[in-house]
Amino acid sequence: MRIKRWIATGAVAIATVGALNTLPASAGHPYNPADQSLRNLGLRHDLYMGTAVSMAALNDAADPRYRELVASEFSTVTAENEMKWESLEPTRGTYNWGPADELIAFAKQNNQRVRGHVLVWHNQLPGWLTTGVNDGSITTEQLREILRNHITTVVKHFKGKIWQWDVVNEAVSDPWDTPSTLHYKGFWAQHLGPDYIADAFRWARAADPKALLFYNDYNIEAFGSGDPANDKTQFVYDMAKSLLAQRVPIDGVGSQGHLGTQYGNYDTLQVAAALKKFAGLGLATAFTEVDVRSQLTEAVQNGDSNEINPRLQASAANYSVLLQACLADRHCLSFTVWGFTDKHSWVPNWFGNEGMANIYDENYQPKRAYNLMKGDLIYTGPPYVLPRIPQKPRK
Ligand code: XIL
């Protein structure tokens, strides 16, 4: 009886996939067994495989391989920087849509969906905004109005072209912040109080009723890391639950997935359990910025395979853990890597002596991580991996 019921569910799922194939991203691109790209293998599970895109790299005529691989390997793209506030509105009132629009056109041409990143974040804000707030020329009331206006203008500009919006990014502190008890951190909470989060989702929904609205953060891959009273994943879960109770239109939680091989990290069962718990609230999930960096010791830099091989293997294993967990939950809609090649990665700039974080090396050779991910997409299917269940935007 149980088996029969499961088969019936499977049939419904297959019918759903057929219906999804009429959406723009997969139109004309049903799963094709001859195509072994990540994007095509992802389609077997209706999972969108994505990457962050640097427009400078995409437009570099001397580096054509970058563009080719973005088009051939991925079914969803995220602007690495071009939709952030400082890029879109460097001067107050003057919007620079060019590079972001270009990415949207590229995505359309290549049958890709777009994740919008990001509406509200404390980083990469334009100088006019932070300076104005600091010198008192922008009042709290005006700041709230500026935020409402920004969200409305940006979401309307891209209306109908964005699949998932990261509405609020990284609003929650980490145990190493002060105070160490988890709290809402950063510019927006400081100046507007935590209610800006609910407001942001409501304003985004009013501007585009169809885009899926996500909360996005790092270090929320699993529950139970560290002190149970100070568990960031639990904090985000409680926040999402409370937003839903207030009828705030949040549709999903994005787990960035920035990991390092020097840390403890997780296994597939822990990550799958976290995704399932969020799905239990009626939310979709996604991995939105996956990369797995390593410390570049002197030996690594000198080419010592004793130190390089374990890093490559550990990085690959962590990619695989996150991807398998995503595959295992039917509400995990997409798996995006934060850049795909070590040639263009934010890691060395941001973390100093760390790198080797991506799935292709600096010469565009696929690394073990790429192949492990490919294997995860190939050697999976019913009963544990079933097609995605599409998420309906909350009203
Ligand atoms: C990073 C970009 O990759 C860099 O190019 C930029 O200098 C800083 O921001 N979390 C996020 C992303 O949500 O927007 C960040 O992207 C990486 C961490």
Boltz pocket constraint, residues with backbone or C-beta under 6 A from the ligand:
constraints:
  - pocket:
      binder: B
      contacts: [[A, 80], [A, 81], [A, 169], [A, 256], [A, 289], [A, 346]]
      max_distance: 6.0
